[in-house]
Amino acid sequence: MNSAKVRESLRPHGRIAPNCKSCLHFADCGGIEPELNLFNIDCVEANCCRTGIGNDAILPPCDNVCPNNPAYLDQLREVGGLTFDKIPSISQSSIEIPRYIPLTYRRYKKRMTVNWPMVALDTYEVVSLNKNRMETVANCPSTLRETFGLSPNTSVILRGVADDSPLERYWSYRRRDGIPHRLASLGVKLAVGPNFSHFLDVPRHDNLFNRKRQLICLNEFGESGLNPVPHLNAAQPGDWRFWGRFLSHNPSIAIVALEFQTGNRSSSEGDRAIAYFANLQQLAGRPLHPIVIGGTQFLERIAAVFENASFVDSMPFMKTVYRQSFVYLSPTGKHRWKKSPTATGESLDKLLIDNLQSYSGWLEKRWATAAERRASQPQS
């Protein structure tokens, strides 16, 4: 079976595998829902790389959190076990955030100044590893803005989402080197938790381990004075049920993050995530404000079920770097990017602000249209 078919067989299919219900982790995990021909196996049988291999076989190292991994007990000790009943409550302060928050990168600071009310920075660009020591690249709010080429009055949020390598570096060094306290000294408004991976083709212990790690990091954020935002990683419906319980036990949390750059990028998976997300809002019993990372293609579907949302991407920033300008096609409501060459040495500041204003205005128009459509629908 090819990888695409294997992945599809492991996606939720609507029925929990019978073997899951006798697992000691079932209450926190919620079980797997594979297709019918996989129903009589559990997540370890389905996904452990050592299943069916003799004890005397020479096996490559395995990084998964799995009962068959020789490092399993060490992995459990690292996070205090795979239960969640002793996770401290997490508090979040309410703040106003705009519809669009541009993601900007430090490596382009010499080309332009970002003059915008609020921007997102990659958490793992704000910290750096040098000679086995992790530090922040700035030591106060003003030097942070200078380092990233931001205007002095720009508010900052930390995006938190990244590939595995920077996430693992952060996890390894953050406590020893006091990184949450260092980040809190930079005057950022929000800090999205690390999105440690939730894969379909691993034992569920691995997903629980990564969920626990994010919650530990969020708690450290709060204790350090950062304003924490949970990133809602989910591979199975049980993960969404967990987040529903989490939000009911942490009533101050209204701002939550969800990314659409990887597993949720396709239309089908994005729609599925939004449906779960909408149900989560009902379970929480209060309006939620999603920070949608890389998902402007789903704006109308999100506006249909949420009163408010914010969107983070780097589109106008990167288009400016490549000398392109936003063009709004008013009769159709669509847009395109056209080439806008600049003279050698010419500042990109004007092109950037034009792109930010045009792009954010386009998103606002789309949101307003979708909100009007939602308001006109009969209430159930």
C-alpha positions, 0 to 999 in steps of 0.5 A: 500500500502506498503512503497516500493510501496508508495515510487515508486508512489511518484518518478518522472514519467515524468508529473507534477501534474496539481495542482502544477502549481497554487502553489506559490512555483512552480517556485522554486519547479518545482512540483511533478511528481507522478504516474497517480493515484495521479495526482489530488492531490498536495504535501500536500494532498499526504504527510501531516500526517494531511490530512483527520483528523478532527481538534479535533483529538489528533495528534502526533508532526510533524517535517515536514515543512508543511502549516498544521504544527502549527509551519509553520510560525516559520519555515518560519521565521527561513530561511527567507521564501521559496524563493531563489531570495535573496540568495547571490552569492557564490564564490568558489576558484579553487583547484586541487583535486585527484581522490581518497580522503580517509575518515578517522575517529578520533577514530582510530588515535592511531592505525595509521598515515594517510600519504596521500596528501588529506583526507576527514573528517566528519565535525561533527567529527571536531565539538563537543557539550559539555555542550550546547556549540559547539566547534571545536576539534582543534584550528589550522591546526596543532592540527587538523592533530594531533587530526585525526592522519594525517601527517603534510602535509596532505590537508583536506576537510570537507565532510558535509554529515551525518545523520539528528541528527548531521546536526540538531545539526550543524544548531542549534549551528553553528551561535551562537557559530561561527562555520564557522569561527572556521572551517575556522581557521583550514586551510581546502581546501574545505567544502561540505555543509550540505546535509539536507534531501530531502524526497519523502514522505513529502510536498515539503515545507520541501525540499525547507526549507532544500535546503534553509538551505544548501544555508544559510550554504554555504553562511556562509562558504564563508563569514568565509573564507571557500571554499564552495562546494554545495551538490546537493540534489534532490528529483524531476526533479525541484530540478535539474532545480533549481541547473542548475539556481544556477550554471548559477548564480554562475559561479565560482563554478565548484566543486560540491558534490553528495552522493550515500550512501542512495537514489542513492545507487541502480543501477537504482536510481544512473543511474537516478541521473547521467543522471540528473547530466550530463544534469546539466553540460550542463545547467551550460555551463562548465565542473563540477568536481563532488566529488562523496561520496560513489559511486565508483560503478558508476565510469565508468558511471561518467567517461563517461560524466565528464572530471574529478571527485573525489571519497570519501569513507572510504573503505581502511581506514576501511579495514586496521582497520580490518586487510585486504589488497587490492588484485587487480585481474589483468586478470579480473580488479576486486579486493578482500580484504584478511586477513592480521593479524598483531602482537599485538601492531604492527603499521598499517601504512604500511598496510594503505599506501599499501591499499591506494596506491592499491585502488586509483591505481585501481580507476585510472585504471578504470577511464583511461579505461573509459576515453579512451572508451569515447574518442573513441566514435563519438562526437554528 
